[in-house]
Amino acid sequence: MFQKDVGKIIGTDNFTIVNWEKNSTKNIPAKYYPKIMEFLTYCPIEKPPTTLAEKIKLHRLHQGLNQKQFSQLLKVDPTTVKFWESGERKPSEKTAEKLKVIIGG
């Protein structure tokens, strides 16, 4: 399959696909993850999540949401999501329970 065909399926151009294949792009925008996973038929994130921070990020990517969009759903500041995902901060006990329901774990 050509990169241009993959790009059409995922919703981007062939140059972006080439950059992803070469690992030239460090951060793939979240909006592409659902289509990437659909195309590949698996999640390309190599390491299964073990921490709440990793589970939050993986769930967000599976939904195709960036941190700002995810924060709006949770009614928190985008910086809060950033800190949660980096492990710099932990959600409050109440929020952590809400997150566990949302992300399933």
Chimera marker file (.cmm) of the C-alpha trace (Angstrom):
<marker_set name="trace">
<marker id="1" x="0.000" y="0.000" z="0.000" r="1" g="1" b="0" radius="0.5"/>
<marker id="2" x="1.305" y="3.476" z="-0.830" r="1" g="1" b="0" radius="0.5"/>
<marker id="3" x="1.752" y="6.196" z="1.801" r="1" g="1" b="0" radius="0.5"/>
<marker id="4" x="-0.744" y="8.400" z="-0.052" r="1" g="1" b="0" radius="0.5"/>
<marker id="5" x="-3.372" y="5.647" z="0.305" r="1" g="1" b="0" radius="0.5"/>
<marker id="6" x="-2.648" y="5.213" z="4.003" r="1" g="1" b="0" radius="0.5"/>
<marker id="7" x="-2.768" y="8.990" z="4.409" r="1" g="1" b="0" radius="0.5"/>
<marker id="8" x="-6.235" y="9.129" z="2.851" r="1" g="1" b="0" radius="0.5"/>
<marker id="9" x="-7.477" y="6.398" z="5.175" r="1" g="1" b="0" radius="0.5"/>
<marker id="10" x="-6.059" y="8.086" z="8.282" r="1" g="1" b="0" radius="0.5"/>
<marker id="11" x="-6.894" y="11.616" z="7.183" r="1" g="1" b="0" radius="0.5"/>
<marker id="12" x="-3.476" y="13.088" z="6.506" r="1" g="1" b="0" radius="0.5"/>
<marker id="13" x="-0.992" y="13.350" z="3.640" r="1" g="1" b="0" radius="0.5"/>
<marker id="14" x="1.707" y="10.992" z="2.413" r="1" g="1" b="0" radius="0.5"/>
<marker id="15" x="4.514" y="13.207" z="3.756" r="1" g="1" b="0" radius="0.5"/>
<marker id="16" x="3.145" y="12.855" z="7.274" r="1" g="1" b="0" radius="0.5"/>
<marker id="17" x="2.963" y="9.069" z="6.890" r="1" g="1" b="0" radius="0.5"/>
<marker id="18" x="6.592" y="9.019" z="5.697" r="1" g="1" b="0" radius="0.5"/>
<marker id="19" x="7.659" y="11.086" z="8.719" r="1" g="1" b="0" radius="0.5"/>
<marker id="20" x="5.797" y="8.744" z="11.064" r="1" g="1" b="0" radius="0.5"/>
<marker id="21" x="7.396" y="5.712" z="9.438" r="1" g="1" b="0" radius="0.5"/>
<marker id="22" x="10.853" y="7.253" z="9.787" r="1" g="1" b="0" radius="0.5"/>
<marker id="23" x="10.143" y="8.235" z="13.390" r="1" g="1" b="0" radius="0.5"/>
<marker id="24" x="10.828" y="11.855" z="12.403" r="1" g="1" b="0" radius="0.5"/>
<marker id="25" x="7.744" y="13.047" z="14.246" r="1" g="1" b="0" radius="0.5"/>
<marker id="26" x="7.947" y="12.763" z="18.030" r="1" g="1" b="0" radius="0.5"/>
<marker id="27" x="4.321" y="13.465" z="18.861" r="1" g="1" b="0" radius="0.5"/>
<marker id="28" x="1.551" y="12.277" z="16.606" r="1" g="1" b="0" radius="0.5"/>
<marker id="29" x="-1.531" y="14.465" z="17.124" r="1" g="1" b="0" radius="0.5"/>
<marker id="30" x="-4.154" y="12.706" z="19.220" r="1" g="1" b="0" radius="0.5"/>
<marker id="31" x="-6.852" y="13.156" z="16.598" r="1" g="1" b="0" radius="0.5"/>
<marker id="32" x="-5.135" y="10.575" z="14.384" r="1" g="1" b="0" radius="0.5"/>
<marker id="33" x="-4.897" y="7.745" z="16.933" r="1" g="1" b="0" radius="0.5"/>
<marker id="34" x="-8.394" y="6.295" z="16.437" r="1" g="1" b="0" radius="0.5"/>
<marker id="35" x="-7.873" y="6.023" z="12.656" r="1" g="1" b="0" radius="0.5"/>
<marker id="36" x="-4.319" y="4.702" z="13.082" r="1" g="1" b="0" radius="0.5"/>
<marker id="37" x="-5.549" y="1.981" z="15.443" r="1" g="1" b="0" radius="0.5"/>
<marker id="38" x="-8.412" y="1.146" z="13.123" r="1" g="1" b="0" radius="0.5"/>
<marker id="39" x="-6.013" y="0.865" z="10.180" r="1" g="1" b="0" radius="0.5"/>
<marker id="40" x="-3.416" y="-1.189" z="12.077" r="1" g="1" b="0" radius="0.5"/>
<marker id="41" x="-6.065" y="-3.171" z="14.006" r="1" g="1" b="0" radius="0.5"/>
<marker id="42" x="-4.038" y="-2.685" z="17.191" r="1" g="1" b="0" radius="0.5"/>
<marker id="43" x="-2.756" y="0.085" z="19.449" r="1" g="1" b="0" radius="0.5"/>
<marker id="44" x="0.738" y="1.151" z="18.355" r="1" g="1" b="0" radius="0.5"/>
<marker id="45" x="1.761" y="2.273" z="21.832" r="1" g="1" b="0" radius="0.5"/>
<marker id="46" x="4.349" y="-0.332" z="22.730" r="1" g="1" b="0" radius="0.5"/>
<marker id="47" x="4.212" y="-0.374" z="26.512" r="1" g="1" b="0" radius="0.5"/>
<marker id="48" x="0.953" y="-1.305" z="28.254" r="1" g="1" b="0" radius="0.5"/>
<marker id="49" x="-0.001" y="1.345" z="30.804" r="1" g="1" b="0" radius="0.5"/>
<marker id="50" x="0.751" y="0.504" z="34.420" r="1" g="1" b="0" radius="0.5"/>
<marker id="51" x="0.324" y="3.836" z="36.194" r="1" g="1" b="0" radius="0.5"/>
<marker id="52" x="-2.739" y="6.031" z="36.411" r="1" g="1" b="0" radius="0.5"/>
<marker id="53" x="-0.798" y="8.695" z="34.466" r="1" g="1" b="0" radius="0.5"/>
<marker id="54" x="-0.173" y="6.257" z="31.594" r="1" g="1" b="0" radius="0.5"/>
<marker id="55" x="-3.762" y="5.035" z="31.659" r="1" g="1" b="0" radius="0.5"/>
<marker id="56" x="-5.098" y="8.604" z="31.452" r="1" g="1" b="0" radius="0.5"/>
<marker id="57" x="-2.925" y="9.396" z="28.442" r="1" g="1" b="0" radius="0.5"/>
<marker id="58" x="-3.718" y="6.143" z="26.641" r="1" g="1" b="0" radius="0.5"/>
<marker id="59" x="-7.449" y="6.603" z="27.169" r="1" g="1" b="0" radius="0.5"/>
<marker id="60" x="-7.243" y="10.173" z="25.885" r="1" g="1" b="0" radius="0.5"/>
<marker id="61" x="-5.356" y="9.058" z="22.759" r="1" g="1" b="0" radius="0.5"/>
<marker id="62" x="-7.795" y="6.210" z="22.121" r="1" g="1" b="0" radius="0.5"/>
<marker id="63" x="-10.542" y="8.824" z="22.097" r="1" g="1" b="0" radius="0.5"/>
<marker id="64" x="-8.546" y="11.024" z="19.714" r="1" g="1" b="0" radius="0.5"/>
<marker id="65" x="-8.556" y="13.917" z="22.165" r="1" g="1" b="0" radius="0.5"/>
<marker id="66" x="-5.787" y="16.383" z="22.874" r="1" g="1" b="0" radius="0.5"/>
<marker id="67" x="-5.163" y="17.480" z="26.455" r="1" g="1" b="0" radius="0.5"/>
<marker id="68" x="-7.320" y="20.585" z="26.093" r="1" g="1" b="0" radius="0.5"/>
<marker id="69" x="-10.302" y="18.621" z="24.755" r="1" g="1" b="0" radius="0.5"/>
<marker id="70" x="-9.935" y="15.980" z="27.468" r="1" g="1" b="0" radius="0.5"/>
<marker id="71" x="-9.672" y="18.649" z="30.164" r="1" g="1" b="0" radius="0.5"/>
<marker id="72" x="-12.899" y="20.236" z="28.932" r="1" g="1" b="0" radius="0.5"/>
<marker id="73" x="-14.699" y="16.901" z="29.338" r="1" g="1" b="0" radius="0.5"/>
<marker id="74" x="-13.421" y="16.621" z="32.896" r="1" g="1" b="0" radius="0.5"/>
<marker id="75" x="-13.983" y="20.319" z="33.626" r="1" g="1" b="0" radius="0.5"/>
<marker id="76" x="-10.362" y="20.863" z="34.678" r="1" g="1" b="0" radius="0.5"/>
<marker id="77" x="-7.585" y="23.081" z="33.365" r="1" g="1" b="0" radius="0.5"/>
<marker id="78" x="-5.526" y="21.643" z="30.458" r="1" g="1" b="0" radius="0.5"/>
<marker id="79" x="-2.374" y="22.086" z="32.538" r="1" g="1" b="0" radius="0.5"/>
<marker id="80" x="-3.886" y="19.761" z="35.115" r="1" g="1" b="0" radius="0.5"/>
<marker id="81" x="-4.188" y="16.977" z="32.536" r="1" g="1" b="0" radius="0.5"/>
<marker id="82" x="-0.607" y="17.652" z="31.427" r="1" g="1" b="0" radius="0.5"/>
<marker id="83" x="0.625" y="17.302" z="35.019" r="1" g="1" b="0" radius="0.5"/>
<marker id="84" x="-1.408" y="14.117" z="35.561" r="1" g="1" b="0" radius="0.5"/>
<marker id="85" x="-0.027" y="12.515" z="32.408" r="1" g="1" b="0" radius="0.5"/>
<marker id="86" x="3.558" y="13.444" z="33.255" r="1" g="1" b="0" radius="0.5"/>
<marker id="87" x="3.143" y="12.084" z="36.767" r="1" g="1" b="0" radius="0.5"/>
<marker id="88" x="4.096" y="15.461" z="38.249" r="1" g="1" b="0" radius="0.5"/>
<marker id="89" x="0.782" y="15.612" z="40.074" r="1" g="1" b="0" radius="0.5"/>
<marker id="90" x="-1.937" y="13.177" z="40.984" r="1" g="1" b="0" radius="0.5"/>
<marker id="91" x="-5.647" y="13.818" z="40.749" r="1" g="1" b="0" radius="0.5"/>
<marker id="92" x="-7.575" y="14.303" z="43.967" r="1" g="1" b="0" radius="0.5"/>
<marker id="93" x="-9.125" y="11.178" z="45.421" r="1" g="1" b="0" radius="0.5"/>
<marker id="94" x="-12.563" y="12.202" z="44.147" r="1" g="1" b="0" radius="0.5"/>
<marker id="95" x="-11.260" y="12.953" z="40.645" r="1" g="1" b="0" radius="0.5"/>
<marker id="96" x="-9.181" y="9.770" z="40.607" r="1" g="1" b="0" radius="0.5"/>
<marker id="97" x="-12.340" y="7.742" z="41.283" r="1" g="1" b="0" radius="0.5"/>
<marker id="98" x="-14.130" y="9.573" z="38.469" r="1" g="1" b="0" radius="0.5"/>
<marker id="99" x="-11.184" y="8.903" z="36.141" r="1" g="1" b="0" radius="0.5"/>
<marker id="100" x="-11.138" y="5.207" z="37.029" r="1" g="1" b="0" radius="0.5"/>
<marker id="101" x="-14.776" y="4.955" z="35.969" r="1" g="1" b="0" radius="0.5"/>
<marker id="102" x="-14.076" y="6.819" z="32.729" r="1" g="1" b="0" radius="0.5"/>
<marker id="103" x="-10.884" y="4.952" z="31.791" r="1" g="1" b="0" radius="0.5"/>
<marker id="104" x="-11.880" y="1.624" z="33.242" r="1" g="1" b="0" radius="0.5"/>
<marker id="105" x="-9.315" y="0.997" z="35.824" r="1" g="1" b="0" radius="0.5"/>
<link id1="1" id2="2" r="1" g="1" b="0" radius="0.2"/>
<link id1="2" id2="3" r="1" g="1" b="0" radius="0.2"/>
<link id1="3" id2="4" r="1" g="1" b="0" radius="0.2"/>
<link id1="4" id2="5" r="1" g="1" b="0" radius="0.2"/>
<link id1="5" id2="6" r="1" g="1" b="0" radius="0.2"/>
<link id1="6" id2="7" r="1" g="1" b="0" radius="0.2"/>
<link id1="7" id2="8" r="1" g="1" b="0" radius="0.2"/>
<link id1="8" id2="9" r="1" g="1" b="0" radius="0.2"/>
<link id1="9" id2="10" r="1" g="1" b="0" radius="0.2"/>
<link id1="10" id2="11" r="1" g="1" b="0" radius="0.2"/>
<link id1="11" id2="12" r="1" g="1" b="0" radius="0.2"/>
<link id1="12" id2="13" r="1" g="1" b="0" radius="0.2"/>
<link id1="13" id2="14" r="1" g="1" b="0" radius="0.2"/>
<link id1="14" id2="15" r="1" g="1" b="0" radius="0.2"/>
<link id1="15" id2="16" r="1" g="1" b="0" radius="0.2"/>
<link id1="16" id2="17" r="1" g="1" b="0" radius="0.2"/>
<link id1="17" id2="18" r="1" g="1" b="0" radius="0.2"/>
<link id1="18" id2="19" r="1" g="1" b="0" radius="0.2"/>
<link id1="19" id2="20" r="1" g="1" b="0" radius="0.2"/>
<link id1="20" id2="21" r="1" g="1" b="0" radius="0.2"/>
<link id1="21" id2="22" r="1" g="1" b="0" radius="0.2"/>
<link id1="22" id2="23" r="1" g="1" b="0" radius="0.2"/>
<link id1="23" id2="24" r="1" g="1" b="0" radius="0.2"/>
<link id1="24" id2="25" r="1" g="1" b="0" radius="0.2"/>
<link id1="25" id2="26" r="1" g="1" b="0" radius="0.2"/>
<link id1="26" id2="27" r="1" g="1" b="0" radius="0.2"/>
<link id1="27" id2="28" r="1" g="1" b="0" radius="0.2"/>
<link id1="28" id2="29" r="1" g="1" b="0" radius="0.2"/>
<link id1="29" id2="30" r="1" g="1" b="0" radius="0.2"/>
<link id1="30" id2="31" r="1" g="1" b="0" radius="0.2"/>
<link id1="31" id2="32" r="1" g="1" b="0" radius="0.2"/>
<link id1="32" id2="33" r="1" g="1" b="0" radius="0.2"/>
<link id1="33" id2="34" r="1" g="1" b="0" radius="0.2"/>
<link id1="34" id2="35" r="1" g="1" b="0" radius="0.2"/>
<link id1="35" id2="36" r="1" g="1" b="0" radius="0.2"/>
<link id1="36" id2="37" r="1" g="1" b="0" radius="0.2"/>
<link id1="37" id2="38" r="1" g="1" b="0" radius="0.2"/>
<link id1="38" id2="39" r="1" g="1" b="0" radius="0.2"/>
<link id1="39" id2="40" r="1" g="1" b="0" radius="0.2"/>
<link id1="40" id2="41" r="1" g="1" b="0" radius="0.2"/>
<link id1="41" id2="42" r="1" g="1" b="0" radius="0.2"/>
<link id1="42" id2="43" r="1" g="1" b="0" radius="0.2"/>
<link id1="43" id2="44" r="1" g="1" b="0" radius="0.2"/>
<link id1="44" id2="45" r="1" g="1" b="0" radius="0.2"/>
<link id1="45" id2="46" r="1" g="1" b="0" radius="0.2"/>
<link id1="46" id2="47" r="1" g="1" b="0" radius="0.2"/>
<link id1="47" id2="48" r="1" g="1" b="0" radius="0.2"/>
<link id1="48" id2="49" r="1" g="1" b="0" radius="0.2"/>
<link id1="49" id2="50" r="1" g="1" b="0" radius="0.2"/>
<link id1="50" id2="51" r="1" g="1" b="0" radius="0.2"/>
<link id1="51" id2="52" r="1" g="1" b="0" radius="0.2"/>
<link id1="52" id2="53" r="1" g="1" b="0" radius="0.2"/>
<link id1="53" id2="54" r="1" g="1" b="0" radius="0.2"/>
<link id1="54" id2="55" r="1" g="1" b="0" radius="0.2"/>
<link id1="55" id2="56" r="1" g="1" b="0" radius="0.2"/>
<link id1="56" id2="57" r="1" g="1" b="0" radius="0.2"/>
<link id1="57" id2="58" r="1" g="1" b="0" radius="0.2"/>
<link id1="58" id2="59" r="1" g="1" b="0" radius="0.2"/>
<link id1="59" id2="60" r="1" g="1" b="0" radius="0.2"/>
<link id1="60" id2="61" r="1" g="1" b="0" radius="0.2"/>
<link id1="61" id2="62" r="1" g="1" b="0" radius="0.2"/>
<link id1="62" id2="63" r="1" g="1" b="0" radius="0.2"/>
<link id1="63" id2="64" r="1" g="1" b="0" radius="0.2"/>
<link id1="64" id2="65" r="1" g="1" b="0" radius="0.2"/>
<link id1="65" id2="66" r="1" g="1" b="0" radius="0.2"/>
<link id1="66" id2="67" r="1" g="1" b="0" radius="0.2"/>
<link id1="67" id2="68" r="1" g="1" b="0" radius="0.2"/>
<link id1="68" id2="69" r="1" g="1" b="0" radius="0.2"/>
<link id1="69" id2="70" r="1" g="1" b="0" radius="0.2"/>
<link id1="70" id2="71" r="1" g="1" b="0" radius="0.2"/>
<link id1="71" id2="72" r="1" g="1" b="0" radius="0.2"/>
<link id1="72" id2="73" r="1" g="1" b="0" radius="0.2"/>
<link id1="73" id2="74" r="1" g="1" b="0" radius="0.2"/>
<link id1="74" id2="75" r="1" g="1" b="0" radius="0.2"/>
<link id1="75" id2="76" r="1" g="1" b="0" radius="0.2"/>
<link id1="76" id2="77" r="1" g="1" b="0" radius="0.2"/>
<link id1="77" id2="78" r="1" g="1" b="0" radius="0.2"/>
<link id1="78" id2="79" r="1" g="1" b="0" radius="0.2"/>
<link id1="79" id2="80" r="1" g="1" b="0" radius="0.2"/>
<link id1="80" id2="81" r="1" g="1" b="0" radius="0.2"/>
<link id1="81" id2="82" r="1" g="1" b="0" radius="0.2"/>
<link id1="82" id2="83" r="1" g="1" b="0" radius="0.2"/>
<link id1="83" id2="84" r="1" g="1" b="0" radius="0.2"/>
<link id1="84" id2="85" r="1" g="1" b="0" radius="0.2"/>
<link id1="85" id2="86" r="1" g="1" b="0" radius="0.2"/>
<link id1="86" id2="87" r="1" g="1" b="0" radius="0.2"/>
<link id1="87" id2="88" r="1" g="1" b="0" radius="0.2"/>
<link id1="88" id2="89" r="1" g="1" b="0" radius="0.2"/>
<link id1="89" id2="90" r="1" g="1" b="0" radius="0.2"/>
<link id1="90" id2="91" r="1" g="1" b="0" radius="0.2"/>
<link id1="91" id2="92" r="1" g="1" b="0" radius="0.2"/>
<link id1="92" id2="93" r="1" g="1" b="0" radius="0.2"/>
<link id1="93" id2="94" r="1" g="1" b="0" radius="0.2"/>
<link id1="94" id2="95" r="1" g="1" b="0" radius="0.2"/>
<link id1="95" id2="96" r="1" g="1" b="0" radius="0.2"/>
<link id1="96" id2="97" r="1" g="1" b="0" radius="0.2"/>
<link id1="97" id2="98" r="1" g="1" b="0" radius="0.2"/>
<link id1="98" id2="99" r="1" g="1" b="0" radius="0.2"/>
<link id1="99" id2="100" r="1" g="1" b="0" radius="0.2"/>
<link id1="100" id2="101" r="1" g="1" b="0" radius="0.2"/>
<link id1="101" id2="102" r="1" g="1" b="0" radius="0.2"/>
<link id1="102" id2="103" r="1" g="1" b="0" radius="0.2"/>
<link id1="103" id2="104" r="1" g="1" b="0" radius="0.2"/>
<link id1="104" id2="105" r="1" g="1" b="0" radius="0.2"/>
</marker_set>
